[in-house]
Amino acid sequence: MSDIIYRQITAADSAAVIDLANEVHGDNYLNEDSFQQYLASGTVGDVQLNWIALQDDTPLGIRLTLAPGQWPIDDFCSPDAWPLSADKLCYFKCAAVSEKARGSGIGKELLYRSIEAAKQLGCQGGVAHIWMQSPNNSAYEYFTRCGGEMIKQHEKRWYKASIEDGYYCPVCDGTCYCNAGEMLLRFDTQGAR
C-alpha cells in the first residue's frame, strides 16, 4: 500500500483508535477511559510507544504498547518463566489492522516502531497476550513470525471483561471464553525487518 503515514498516537486520535480496536476485537474492547489510560501508560517523558498508520487520514492500523512499570503483572502473567526481568519488558496491549489493509505489513511496521521506542526506555523485550481464537489464528501466526515465543496459554483471558466491563467478544458472540497465549518477544532475536 502506498502513501501510508506512520505517526505516534495523540489524544486527538481517541475516536479513530477506539473505533478500529472495537471493529477488530469486539465492542467495548476499548473505551475513552481505557484509551486515555493506555496512552498515558505508553508515554514516558518524550518517548511515546503508541503508533497509528493512516492513509488519507483514514486509520489503517494501531499499536498500543505500555512502558515498563506501567502495566499490571496479573494472574495471566508468568514472570518466573520470562527470560528477562519485568523492568526490561514493555507490554504489547493492542494491535488492530483494518480488514482492507491486512497482509500489507502495517501490523509489523507498527510493532517495530513501538519496539524502537521501547528500546529508548531500556526495554529488551515485550510481553503480549495473543488472542488464540482470532480468525484463522492470525494473531498467533503474526506474532510468531515477528519472533514471539509462547510462554503459557491462559484460559478465559477476557471473560471478566466480558461480564463486568461490557466487552462483547465477536468470536464467542458475547461472553468471552477465548484463550490467550502469553508470549514474549526478545528484541535481540526478533524477526528480520
C-alpha positions in Angstrom: 0.0 0.0 0.0 1.3 3.4 -0.9 1.2 6.8 0.9 0.9 5.3 4.4 1.8 7.7 7.2 3.0 6.3 10.5 3.0 8.6 13.5 2.6 8.5 17.2 -0.9 8.4 18.6 -2.1 11.5 20.3 -5.2 12.3 22.5 -6.9 13.7 19.3 -6.8 10.1 17.8 -9.2 8.8 20.5 -12.2 8.1 18.4 -10.2 6.6 15.5 -8.2 4.3 17.8 -11.3 3.2 19.8 -13.3 2.6 16.6 -10.7 0.5 14.9 -9.8 -1.5 18.0 -13.5 -2.3 18.6 -14.1 -3.1 14.9 -11.3 -5.8 15.1 -11.6 -7.1 18.7 -15.3 -6.5 19.5 -17.5 -3.8 21.0 -16.2 -2.2 24.2 -12.7 -3.6 23.8 -11.5 0.0 24.2 -13.4 3.0 25.5 -12.5 6.6 26.2 -11.2 5.8 29.8 -9.1 2.8 28.8 -7.7 4.7 25.7 -6.6 7.6 27.9 -5.0 5.1 30.4 -3.1 3.2 27.7 -2.0 6.5 26.1 -0.6 7.7 29.4 1.0 4.3 30.2 2.7 4.2 26.8 4.3 7.6 27.3 7.5 8.3 29.4 8.8 11.8 29.1 9.1 12.4 25.3 9.1 8.7 24.4 5.8 7.5 23.0 5.2 3.8 22.4 1.8 4.0 20.7 1.5 4.3 16.9 -1.1 4.7 14.2 -1.0 4.1 10.4 -3.0 6.4 8.2 -3.8 6.6 4.6 -5.6 9.8 3.5 -6.5 10.4 7.2 -8.2 7.0 7.4 -6.7 4.8 10.2 -5.5 1.5 8.8 -3.7 0.2 11.9 -2.9 0.9 15.5 -0.4 -0.4 18.1 -0.8 0.3 21.8 2.2 -0.5 23.9 2.7 0.1 27.6 6.0 1.1 29.2 7.8 -1.0 31.9 6.2 -0.5 35.3 3.0 0.9 33.6 1.2 -2.4 33.2 -0.2 -4.9 35.6 1.5 -8.2 36.2 -1.6 -10.2 36.9 -2.7 -13.8 37.2 -2.4 -14.2 33.5 1.3 -13.4 33.6 4.1 -15.9 34.3 7.1 -13.7 35.3 9.1 -16.7 36.7 9.1 -18.1 33.1 10.3 -14.8 31.5 13.9 -14.7 30.4 14.0 -11.0 31.2 13.0 -9.0 34.3 9.8 -7.0 34.2 11.6 -3.7 34.3 13.1 -4.6 30.9 9.8 -5.5 29.3 7.1 -3.4 27.7 3.6 -4.8 27.2 2.1 -5.1 23.8 -1.5 -4.3 24.7 -3.4 -4.0 21.5 -2.8 -4.2 17.7 -5.5 -3.8 15.2 -5.3 -3.6 11.4 -8.3 -2.7 9.2 -9.6 -5.6 7.2 -8.8 -3.9 3.9 -5.2 -3.4 4.9 -4.4 -6.8 6.4 -1.4 -8.6 4.9 0.2 -5.4 3.8 2.9 -5.3 6.5 1.2 -2.5 8.5 1.0 -4.5 11.7 4.6 -5.5 11.6 5.7 -1.9 10.9 3.7 -0.6 13.8 5.2 -3.3 16.1 8.8 -2.4 15.0 8.1 1.3 15.6 6.9 0.5 19.1 10.0 -1.7 19.7 12.4 1.1 18.6 10.7 3.5 21.0 10.7 0.9 23.8 14.4 0.4 23.4 14.9 4.1 24.3 13.5 3.2 27.7 15.9 0.3 28.1 13.5 -2.4 27.1 15.0 -5.7 25.9 11.7 -7.4 25.1 7.9 -7.2 25.3 5.1 -9.4 26.6 1.7 -9.9 24.9 -1.4 -11.8 25.4 -2.3 -13.1 22.0 -5.9 -13.9 21.1 -5.7 -17.6 20.3 -9.2 -17.7 18.8 -8.6 -14.8 16.4 -10.0 -15.5 12.9 -7.7 -18.0 11.2 -5.4 -17.8 14.3 -3.9 -14.8 12.6 -2.8 -13.1 15.8 -0.7 -16.0 16.9 0.8 -16.5 13.4 1.6 -12.8 13.1 3.3 -12.5 16.5 5.2 -15.8 16.0 6.5 -14.5 12.6 7.7 -11.4 14.3 9.8 -13.5 16.8 7.4 -14.0 19.7 7.7 -17.2 21.7 4.9 -18.9 23.7 5.3 -18.8 27.5 2.0 -20.2 28.5 -1.6 -20.4 27.4 -4.3 -19.0 29.7 -8.0 -19.9 29.6 -10.7 -17.3 29.5 -8.4 -14.3 29.5 -11.1 -11.8 28.6 -14.0 -13.5 30.5 -14.1 -10.9 33.3 -14.0 -8.0 30.9 -17.0 -9.5 29.1 -19.1 -10.0 32.2 -18.1 -6.9 34.2 -17.0 -4.3 31.7 -19.4 -4.9 28.7 -16.8 -6.3 26.3 -18.5 -8.2 23.5 -16.4 -10.9 22.0 -17.1 -11.3 18.3 -15.9 -15.0 18.3 -18.0 -16.1 21.3 -20.9 -13.9 20.4 -20.9 -12.1 23.7 -19.4 -13.5 26.9 -15.8 -14.3 26.1 -14.3 -17.8 26.6 -11.2 -17.2 24.4 -7.8 -18.2 25.5 -4.7 -16.0 25.5 -1.2 -17.1 24.5 1.2 -15.3 26.9 4.1 -14.6 24.5 7.4 -12.9 24.8 9.3 -11.2 22.1 13.0 -10.6 22.8 14.3 -7.6 20.9 17.7 -9.1 20.2 16.2 -12.1 18.4 13.1 -10.5 16.7 12.3 -11.5 13.2 14.2 -9.8 10.4 12.8 -6.5 9.4 
